[in-house]
Amino acid sequence: MKLNIHLMFLLLVTIIGVCNAAVAFEILYPDPDHPNSCVTLDSKRKSLIIPVGEKRPAPLGSCYELECNKAEGGNFNLVKTTCGKAVINGKVVEENKSVLYPQCCQG
Ligand SMILES: *[C@@H]1O[C@H](CO)[C@@H](O)[C@H](O)[C@H]1NC(C)=O
């Protein structure tokens, strides 16, 4: 049952990814100093702590969002969502780096 939910989530993310965004995954090992959180570095090499189930936009100047999920074996799955190469009304979407994700995708 737990596995089924996980697979459904992956499928959903894949469908969303194909439609309007590029999605990447990264498996993170648990950090004893920050239980139940994804600990990573942002694009400015600052450490970024995201509790499980929450999302954080990248710092200003980068156009993506990070979401932390539980993974198998007590690890964490960091999901990175970017605008992708979407085409709206025949025009390639450009990133507006002066606003945070997802607003930056409409630039
Ligand atoms: C980017 O977003 C800012 C803030 O909303 C806006 O002032 C600016 O005009 C936008 N730039 C482009 C190229 O759309």
PDBQT file of the ligand as one rigid body, heavy atoms in Angstrom, charges set to zero:
ROOT
HETATM    1  C1  LIG A 201      10.148  40.617 -14.324  1.00  0.00    +0.000 C 
HETATM    2  O1  LIG A 201       9.365  40.757 -13.168  1.00  0.00    +0.000 OA
HETATM    3  C2  LIG A 201       9.433  42.076 -12.607  1.00  0.00    +0.000 C 
HETATM    4  C3  LIG A 201       8.646  42.048 -11.297  1.00  0.00    +0.000 C 
HETATM    5  O2  LIG A 201       7.339  41.603 -11.498  1.00  0.00    +0.000 OA
HETATM    6  C4  LIG A 201       8.864  43.064 -13.616  1.00  0.00    +0.000 C 
HETATM    7  O3  LIG A 201       8.919  44.369 -13.074  1.00  0.00    +0.000 OA
HETATM    8  C5  LIG A 201       9.673  42.999 -14.894  1.00  0.00    +0.000 C 
HETATM    9  O4  LIG A 201       9.078  43.835 -15.864  1.00  0.00    +0.000 OA
HETATM   10  C6  LIG A 201       9.706  41.579 -15.415  1.00  0.00    +0.000 C 
HETATM   11  N1  LIG A 201      10.609  41.500 -16.545  1.00  0.00    +0.000 N 
HETATM   12  C7  LIG A 201      10.269  40.948 -17.695  1.00  0.00    +0.000 C 
HETATM   13  C8  LIG A 201      11.332  40.874 -18.726  1.00  0.00    +0.000 C 
HETATM   14  O5  LIG A 201       9.133  40.524 -17.914  1.00  0.00    +0.000 OA
ENDROOT
TORSDOF 0
